[in-house]
């Protein structure tokens, strides 16, 4: 029940305020349409969700692993479920340098939509190198997503480097 309320609040924010201030987005809102520097805002709060409208996907290359969530409407039940799943465990994604980017406006023809050409709902996982690692036609749990990320060679190297620092 609480997850549903959270997702509805996120979606209401999407339709009610097309552009949020970066400071407000970083401090209170997990969903953001960033007019300024999306990478700086994401670095300030790695649990925010970024609107694809006007976003240059290459800005995150070698910095973050984009998880892109597409739907033809913010009311799509699969989109709502996917946002709930991601928001519930956003901290786990942040540990893996994941930036969640969403696009629910097919008419907007964002850079991400033009690159990945989704039809209806789609989740896509990209690596830090910008390559598409997975496409899913239905919602994916953070646990499954984390497993896929943890198998990536670059993530394996990050974990090994982190272990070396901790020792």
N, C-alpha and C positions, 0 to 999 in steps of 0.2 A: 504494500500500500504506500509506504513512504517513498519507495523508488518511483512509483507511478506519479506521485505528487511532484517529486523532484524533476522528472522528465517533462511533465506538463509545464512546470514553471520555466524550465529551460526553453521549451518551444514557445511559450508565451512571450518570453524575452526576445526571441528571434523575430516574431511578427510585430511586436510592439515598438521595438527600438532598433532600427536598421543599423545604426552606428552607435557604439558605446564608447565612452572614454576609456583609454587604455588603463588608467589607474583604477577606475571602477571595475573594469573587467578583471584585472589581475587580483583585486582584493575580494570580490564577492561573487562574481558570476562565472560559472564554468563554461558559458557559451559566449563567444565574442566575435564581432565583425570588426576587424581592426583597420582603421583608416591610416595609421602610422606604420611603424616598423613591427610586423608580426613576429619576427624572430626575437626581437628584444622583449616584446610582451610575453612571449612563450617562455623565454629564459627567466623572466621575473616570476612567472607562475606556470609551471609545466603541467598543470592540471586543467588549464583552460582549453576549450574547444574553439576552433577557429573557422569562421565562415570563409568559404572558397571564393566568394564574390570579390573580384579585384586582386586576388592573391596570386603572386608569382610563385609557383611551386618550387622553382629552382632556388628560392631564397633559403630553403631548408636543406639543400643538398650538402652532404657531409656533416650536417649538424644534428639532424633528427630523422627518425623513421616515421614518415607520414602514414597514418591510417585514415583512409578516405571513406566517408560514408555518404552514399548518394541515394536520393529518393526523388520522386516527382512531386512530392508534397511533404511539408513538415508533419502532416497528419497521417502519413503512411504508417500503419501498425508495425511494420518491420523496422522502420526508421526509429520510431518511438522506443521499441524494444532494444534496438542496438544502442541508442543513446543511454538508456537506463543501464545496460550491461557495462558500458564503458565508464559511465559516471560513477558507478558503484565501486569500481576498483581503479580509479584514475591514478592513484599513487603508484600502483604496480607498473602501470604504463610509463609513468614519469621516470621510474628507475631504469627503464629500457630506452630512454630518449625518444619516446613516442609523442608525436603531435597529432591530435585528432582534428581532422579537417572535414567539414560537412558541406554538402551542396544539395539543397532541396528546391532549386529553381532551374529547371531545364531551359527555360526561355532566356535566362541570364547568360548562358554559354560561357561559363567561367573557363579559365585556362585548364583547370583540373578536369572538367567535364569534356572539353575538347580533346584532351590527351587520352583519357581512359574510355570515353564513349560508353557510359553505362546506359542500360535500358531498365528503367524502373529502379528498384532497390538494388544496391550493390555495395559491398565492402571490399576495399582493396588495401593491401599492405605493400608498402614500398620500402626498400632498403635505403640506407644513408647515401648510397650511390645513385639513387633516383630510379633504380630498376624495380619493376613490379615483381613482387615475390609471391603474391597470392591474390586471387579474386574469389569472392564468395557471393552467391546469389541470395543468401539468407543470413540472418544475424549470427554472429560468432561470439562466443564467450571469451572473456579476457584470459582465462586459463589456456584455451586453445591458441589464442593469439600469442600469448607469452611463450608457449612451447615452440611455435614457429619461429619467433624472433630469436629465442635462445639457441636454435639450431643454425642460425646464420653465422658464417665464418667471422664476420666483423664483430658480432656480439660475443662469440666464443673468445676472440682476442681481447675484447674489453673485460670480460669476466676474468680471464687469465691475468691481465695487467692489474686488475683490481686486487686479485688475490696476492700478487707479488708485492703490492704496496702495503697490504694489511699485515704481511708477515714480518 
